[in-house]
Amino acid sequence: MKNGPVFKPPSGYVILVSGGGKGVKDLMEKHTIIRVKQEGHSNRSVAKILGIERKTVAKYWNEFNRMSLENSF
Protein backbone atom coordinates (compact mmCIF):
# COMPACT_ATOMS: atom_id res chain seq x y z
CA MET A 1 0.00 0.00 0.00
CA LYS A 2 1.33 3.42 -0.94
CA ASN A 3 1.12 6.05 1.78
CA GLY A 4 1.09 9.80 1.29
CA PRO A 5 3.67 12.11 2.86
CA VAL A 6 3.86 12.06 6.63
CA PHE A 7 2.93 15.43 8.10
CA LYS A 8 5.17 16.54 10.94
CA PRO A 9 3.89 19.54 12.88
CA PRO A 10 6.27 22.42 13.57
CA SER A 11 8.28 22.18 16.76
CA GLY A 12 6.22 22.90 19.86
CA TYR A 13 2.93 21.64 18.39
CA VAL A 14 1.22 18.32 18.79
CA ILE A 15 -1.39 16.56 16.69
CA LEU A 16 -4.70 16.57 18.57
CA VAL A 17 -6.65 13.35 18.66
CA SER A 18 -10.23 13.71 19.78
CA GLY A 19 -12.48 10.76 20.49
CA GLY A 20 -14.10 9.43 17.34
CA GLY A 21 -13.68 12.62 15.36
CA LYS A 22 -16.46 14.22 17.40
CA GLY A 23 -14.58 17.49 17.82
CA VAL A 24 -12.44 19.05 20.47
CA LYS A 25 -13.43 18.00 23.98
CA ASP A 26 -10.57 18.95 26.19
CA LEU A 27 -9.96 22.49 27.43
CA MET A 28 -6.24 22.19 26.63
CA GLU A 29 -7.11 21.40 23.01
CA LYS A 30 -9.24 24.55 22.81
CA HIS A 31 -6.37 26.51 24.34
CA THR A 32 -3.99 25.13 21.72
CA ILE A 33 -6.31 26.19 18.88
CA ILE A 34 -6.58 29.71 20.28
CA ARG A 35 -2.83 29.99 20.87
CA VAL A 36 -1.97 28.93 17.32
CA LYS A 37 -4.63 31.28 15.87
CA GLN A 38 -3.21 34.17 17.92
CA GLU A 39 0.16 33.50 16.28
CA GLY A 40 -1.49 34.51 13.00
CA HIS A 41 -2.23 31.14 11.38
CA SER A 42 -5.32 30.68 9.21
CA ASN A 43 -8.06 28.23 10.20
CA ARG A 44 -6.88 25.89 7.46
CA SER A 45 -3.29 26.08 8.68
CA VAL A 46 -4.29 25.46 12.32
CA ALA A 47 -6.40 22.47 11.28
CA LYS A 48 -3.50 20.98 9.34
CA ILE A 49 -0.98 21.62 12.13
CA LEU A 50 -3.19 20.08 14.80
CA GLY A 51 -4.81 17.34 12.72
CA ILE A 52 -8.39 18.49 13.25
CA GLU A 53 -11.24 19.77 11.08
CA ARG A 54 -11.18 23.36 9.84
CA LYS A 55 -14.77 23.84 11.03
CA THR A 56 -13.68 22.84 14.55
CA VAL A 57 -11.02 25.54 14.48
CA ALA A 58 -13.58 28.11 13.32
CA LYS A 59 -16.07 27.05 15.99
CA TYR A 60 -13.68 27.51 18.90
CA TRP A 61 -12.01 30.63 17.49
CA ASN A 62 -15.43 32.27 17.05
CA GLU A 63 -16.45 31.19 20.57
CA PHE A 64 -13.24 32.71 21.95
CA ASN A 65 -13.84 35.99 20.10
CA ARG A 66 -17.46 36.20 21.32
CA MET A 67 -16.36 35.63 24.91
CA SER A 68 -13.57 38.21 24.56
CA LEU A 69 -16.02 40.77 23.20
CA GLU A 70 -18.53 40.14 25.98
CA ASN A 71 -15.84 40.50 28.64
CA SER A 72 -14.49 43.74 27.19
CA PHE A 73 -17.48 45.79 28.32
N, C-alpha and C positions, 0 to 999 in steps of 0.2 A: 504494500500500500504506500502510495506517495503522500507525504505530508507537506503542508505549506511551510513557510518560514516560521520559525519560533519567535514570538514577540517577547522581548525582554524589556521590562519597564525601566525608565531612567533610575539611576541610583536614588535611594531614599523613598521609593514608591513600592507598593506591593499590589499584587493582583487581588481584588476582592472576590470572594466566593460566597454568595448568598444562597441560602437553602432553596434548592429547586428552581432557581431563576425567578423567584417571586419578588425580587427587589431587595433593596437595602433594608436590613432590619436592625442593625447594630448602630448605636450612637457614634461609635468610633468611625464606622464606615461613612456616615453622614459628614462627620468632621473632616475626613480625608477628602471627600468630594469638594466641600467648601474651601478647604485649604488650597487644593490644586486650582480651583476656579479663581481664587483670589490672586494666584500667581500669574493670571492672564491667559490661561488655556481655554480653548473653546470647549463646548459641550462634547463635541465629537472627539476631540483630543483627550479630554478627561475620561470619557467612556473607554477609549482604546487603551489608555495608560492603566486604568484600574480593572479592565475586563468586565465592564458592566454595560447595560443598555444606555443609549444616549437619552432616552426619555426619562430614565431614572435620574440621570444627572440633572436634567432640566427641572424635574419635579422637586428635588431637594434644594437646588439653587434658588428656584422661585420661592419656595417655602422660607428659606433663609432671608431672602430679600424682603418678603412680606413682614417677617418678624422684626427685621432691622428697622423697617419703615415705621411699624407700629410703636416700637420702643424709642424712636427718635423724638417723639412728641411729649 
